[in-house]
Amino acid sequence: QGEDDGQAYLIVSGTVQAWFQHGEEKHLIHTFDSGQFVGGCALLGKMLRTFTLEVVEPSVIIRIKREPFQKALKQFPGAFNRITANLVAEMAEWDRQGLDHDNIEAITPYVGVSLL
């Protein structure tokens, strides 16, 4: 949390949790499972992490670093459009999940990523 590690993670197997530290309190934000991709925006540019990731069981995780990723994009510029389209689709799904509440009061303070 608060660092720019310049990496994204593909969870091949296992479980990873995202935690938010507020003062002395630690809050579980989300649990990621096998097949999920975490932190992709950090590959596109500097981004301070809002959360801390913690592995909660034996896991296999592929770490992708920003610099090699950006070098590969230069070699294959057509891939950027597909990556961007995928990122936009993931953001839209994140919004839909964030708004999936039965209680309208729970939705009111929510600000979706599609507003950015």
C-alpha positions as CSV (number, residue, x, y, z in Angstrom):
1,Q,0.0,0.0,0.0
2,G,1.4,3.4,-1.0
3,E,4.2,2.0,-3.2
4,D,4.6,1.9,-7.0
5,D,6.0,-1.6,-7.6
6,G,5.4,-1.5,-11.3
7,Q,4.1,-5.1,-11.4
8,A,1.0,-7.1,-12.1
9,Y,0.1,-10.6,-11.0
10,L,-1.6,-13.5,-12.6
11,I,-2.8,-16.0,-10.0
12,V,-2.2,-19.4,-11.5
13,S,-3.3,-21.3,-8.4
14,G,-4.1,-20.3,-4.8
15,T,-5.7,-17.3,-3.2
16,V,-4.6,-13.7,-2.7
17,Q,-6.4,-11.1,-0.6
18,A,-6.3,-7.3,-1.0
19,W,-6.1,-5.4,2.3
20,F,-6.5,-1.7,3.1
21,Q,-4.7,-0.3,6.1
22,H,-6.4,2.7,7.8
23,G,-4.5,3.8,10.9
24,E,-4.2,0.7,13.0
25,E,-7.2,-1.1,11.3
26,K,-6.7,-3.6,8.5
27,H,-9.7,-4.1,6.2
28,L,-10.2,-7.0,3.8
29,I,-11.3,-5.5,0.4
30,H,-11.3,-8.4,-2.0
31,T,-10.2,-12.0,-2.4
32,F,-8.7,-13.1,-5.7
33,D,-8.6,-16.7,-6.8
34,S,-6.9,-18.9,-9.6
35,G,-7.2,-17.4,-13.0
36,Q,-7.5,-13.8,-11.9
37,F,-5.2,-11.0,-13.0
38,V,-4.4,-8.3,-10.4
39,G,-2.8,-4.8,-10.9
40,G,-2.7,-4.5,-14.6
41,C,-2.9,-0.7,-14.6
42,A,0.6,-0.6,-13.0
43,L,2.0,-2.0,-16.3
44,L,0.9,1.1,-18.2
45,G,2.4,3.7,-15.9
46,K,3.3,4.8,-12.4
47,M,0.6,3.9,-10.0
48,L,0.7,4.0,-6.2
49,R,-0.9,0.9,-4.7
50,T,-4.1,1.6,-2.7
51,F,-4.0,-1.9,-1.2
52,T,-1.6,-4.5,0.1
53,L,-1.8,-8.0,-1.5
54,E,-1.3,-11.0,0.8
55,V,-1.0,-14.6,-0.2
56,V,-3.3,-16.7,2.1
57,E,-2.5,-20.2,0.9
58,P,0.2,-21.9,-1.1
59,S,0.0,-20.3,-4.5
60,V,1.6,-20.1,-7.9
61,I,1.7,-16.5,-9.2
62,I,3.3,-15.1,-12.3
63,R,4.7,-11.6,-11.8
64,I,4.8,-9.3,-14.8
65,K,7.1,-6.2,-14.5
66,R,6.4,-2.9,-16.2
67,E,9.6,-2.4,-18.1
68,P,9.7,-5.7,-19.9
69,F,6.0,-5.4,-20.6
70,Q,6.4,-2.0,-22.1
71,K,9.3,-3.2,-24.2
72,A,7.1,-6.0,-25.5
73,L,4.4,-3.5,-26.4
74,K,7.0,-1.6,-28.5
75,Q,7.7,-4.8,-30.4
76,F,4.0,-5.6,-30.9
77,P,2.2,-2.3,-31.0
78,G,-1.1,-3.9,-32.2
79,A,-1.4,-5.7,-28.9
80,F,-2.0,-2.3,-27.1
81,N,-5.5,-2.0,-28.6
82,R,-6.5,-5.5,-27.3
83,I,-5.0,-4.8,-23.9
84,T,-6.8,-1.5,-23.6
85,A,-10.1,-3.1,-24.7
86,N,-9.7,-5.8,-22.1
87,L,-8.8,-3.2,-19.4
88,V,-12.0,-1.2,-20.2
89,A,-14.1,-4.4,-20.1
90,E,-12.6,-5.3,-16.7
91,M,-13.3,-1.8,-15.4
92,A,-16.9,-2.0,-16.5
93,E,-17.3,-5.3,-14.8
94,W,-15.8,-3.9,-11.6
95,D,-18.4,-1.2,-11.7
96,R,-21.2,-3.6,-12.2
97,Q,-20.0,-5.7,-9.2
98,G,-19.7,-2.6,-7.1
99,L,-23.2,-1.6,-7.8
100,D,-24.7,-5.0,-7.3
101,H,-26.4,-4.3,-3.9
102,D,-30.0,-4.7,-2.7
103,N,-29.6,-1.7,-0.4
104,I,-29.6,1.7,-2.2
105,E,-27.9,3.3,0.7
106,A,-24.9,1.0,0.2
107,I,-24.6,2.2,-3.4
108,T,-24.9,6.0,-2.7
109,P,-21.2,6.6,-1.6
110,Y,-19.9,4.3,-4.3
111,V,-18.0,6.1,-7.1
112,G,-17.4,3.8,-10.0
113,V,-14.2,3.5,-12.0
114,S,-16.1,4.3,-15.2
115,L,-16.4,7.9,-14.0
116,L,-12.7,8.4,-14.1
